[in-house]
Amino acid sequence: MIKKKMNAIVMIFFAMVISVSCSKSDKGPGTDTGIAEASWKMGTYTYNRGASSQNSSIVGGANLHIIVATTSGAPTQGVFSGSAVTVKFFDQGPGEYNLVTETAFSGANAGNKIMSIDCTIGTGTSTGSTLYTYASGTAKAQVTKVNNQYRVTIDNGITLNKKLDVNGGVAGALANYSFTCKSVF
């Protein structure tokens, strides 16, 4: 039951990422103007945060916290233009979190400092986008809280693997990329 609720929540937020990142304007409720310090990198492509939202809900007695950050502005990286990052974690406050696969991220593990992350590239174009997700390893993320907003930093590159192509995907996108992020909120 908890896993079904979490899957439904994850799918809703993925749909939200696609609709926010594909909209003509990144201004609106729950968005904030980007600052240069909040960014992420997929392979050689660097993306600066343009808008984001943070939401929490109780799932199976645990506080599930989700951050969705998107880029904004004119496309500058061809079919790789535009990106969105989704971070999910059971709120255990600031500190170090262990990254886990999407399948390992469940309410049964809600008492642990665990985090799931994915990144979509190609959201700034109409030619297709590709979703990548963390698949395996022993990686850590640092979570801080500034002005009542959580921020996520991953300094050591993690590998995100291709999970889903939307509208044909990004032409020339690799099967996996190294991912880092700085102060994503």
C-alpha positions in Angstrom: 0.0 0.0 0.0 2.8 2.4 0.9 4.7 1.6 -2.2 1.6 2.2 -4.4 1.1 5.6 -2.7 4.7 6.5 -3.2 4.6 5.4 -6.9 1.5 7.6 -7.4 3.2 10.5 -5.7 6.4 10.0 -7.8 4.4 9.9 -11.1 2.5 13.1 -10.1 5.7 14.9 -9.4 7.3 13.6 -12.7 4.3 15.0 -14.5 4.7 18.2 -12.7 8.4 18.4 -13.7 7.5 18.0 -17.4 4.7 20.5 -17.2 6.8 23.1 -15.3 9.9 22.7 -17.5 7.9 22.8 -20.7 5.9 25.9 -19.9 6.4 29.2 -21.6 7.0 31.0 -18.4 8.7 29.8 -15.2 7.0 32.5 -13.1 4.0 31.5 -11.0 3.0 30.0 -7.7 5.7 28.0 -5.9 8.5 29.3 -8.2 11.5 31.5 -7.3 14.0 33.4 -9.4 17.2 31.4 -9.8 20.6 32.2 -8.3 23.9 31.3 -9.8 25.0 29.1 -6.8 22.2 26.6 -7.5 23.3 24.3 -10.4 23.8 20.8 -11.6 25.9 19.0 -14.1 25.1 16.1 -16.4 28.3 15.0 -18.1 29.8 18.1 -19.6 26.4 20.0 -19.6 25.9 22.6 -16.8 22.4 23.8 -15.8 21.5 26.7 -13.5 18.4 26.6 -11.5 15.6 28.8 -12.8 12.6 27.8 -10.8 11.8 25.2 -8.1 9.3 23.9 -5.6 9.4 22.0 -2.4 6.6 19.9 -1.1 6.1 17.5 1.8 3.4 14.9 2.5 3.0 12.2 5.1 3.4 8.7 3.5 3.1 5.7 5.8 3.7 7.9 8.8 6.9 9.4 7.4 7.4 12.9 6.1 8.3 12.6 2.4 10.0 15.7 1.1 10.3 16.4 -2.7 12.3 19.1 -4.4 11.8 19.8 -8.1 14.2 22.3 -9.7 14.1 23.3 -13.4 16.1 25.6 -15.7 14.9 28.6 -17.5 15.9 30.9 -20.3 16.6 30.4 -24.0 18.0 27.1 -25.2 21.8 27.3 -25.5 22.9 23.6 -25.6 21.0 22.3 -28.6 18.8 19.3 -28.0 20.4 19.1 -24.5 18.9 22.5 -23.5 16.8 22.6 -20.4 16.8 20.2 -17.4 14.9 19.3 -14.3 16.1 17.6 -11.1 13.8 15.7 -8.7 15.0 14.9 -5.3 13.0 12.7 -2.8 13.9 12.1 0.8 12.3 11.2 4.0 12.8 14.3 6.1 15.4 13.6 8.8 16.6 17.2 8.9 19.9 18.5 7.6 22.9 16.2 7.3 24.4 13.5 5.1 21.9 11.2 3.2 22.6 7.9 1.4 21.5 7.8 -2.2 19.4 4.8 -3.0 17.8 3.4 -6.1 14.2 4.2 -6.8 13.2 0.6 -5.9 15.0 0.8 -2.6 13.3 4.1 -1.8 10.3 3.0 0.2 8.3 3.7 3.4 9.9 0.7 5.0 13.2 2.6 5.0 11.7 6.0 6.0 13.6 6.0 9.4 16.9 6.2 7.5 18.5 9.2 5.9 17.9 8.0 2.3 17.4 9.9 -0.9 16.4 9.2 -4.5 17.3 11.5 -7.3 16.6 11.8 -11.0 17.4 14.3 -13.8 15.7 15.0 -17.1 17.6 16.6 -19.9 16.2 18.2 -23.1 13.3 19.9 -21.4 14.0 23.3 -23.1 13.3 22.0 -26.6 10.3 20.5 -28.4 12.4 17.6 -29.8 12.2 15.3 -26.8 13.7 14.7 -23.4 15.3 11.9 -21.5 14.9 10.9 -17.8 17.9 9.5 -15.9 17.9 8.0 -12.4 20.4 6.8 -9.8 20.8 3.1 -10.3 23.5 1.8 -7.9 26.5 2.5 -5.7 27.4 3.9 -2.4 27.0 7.7 -2.8 26.2 10.5 -0.3 24.4 13.8 -0.6 24.6 16.8 1.8 21.4 18.4 2.9 21.3 21.8 4.4 18.5 24.2 5.3 18.6 27.9 4.4 15.7 30.2 4.9 13.4 27.3 5.7 14.3 25.6 2.4 16.3 22.4 2.0 19.3 22.4 -0.3 21.0 19.4 -1.8 24.7 19.1 -2.8 26.4 16.1 -4.3 30.1 17.0 -4.8 31.4 13.5 -5.8 30.0 12.5 -9.2 27.4 9.8 -9.2 26.2 7.9 -12.2 22.7 8.4 -13.5 21.3 5.8 -16.0 18.8 6.4 -18.7 15.4 5.3 -17.7 12.8 6.9 -20.1 12.7 8.7 -23.4 9.9 11.2 -23.8 8.8 12.1 -27.3 11.7 10.1 -28.8 14.2 11.3 -26.2 17.3 13.5 -26.7 19.2 12.6 -29.9 22.7 11.5 -29.1 22.1 11.1 -25.4 24.3 8.6 -23.7 23.1 5.6 -21.6 24.5 7.2 -18.5 26.1 10.4 -17.2 28.1 11.6 -14.3 26.0 13.9 -12.1 26.9 16.5 -9.5 24.8 19.3 -8.0 25.4 22.4 -5.8 22.8 23.8 -3.5 19.8 22.6 -5.5 16.6 23.8 -3.9 
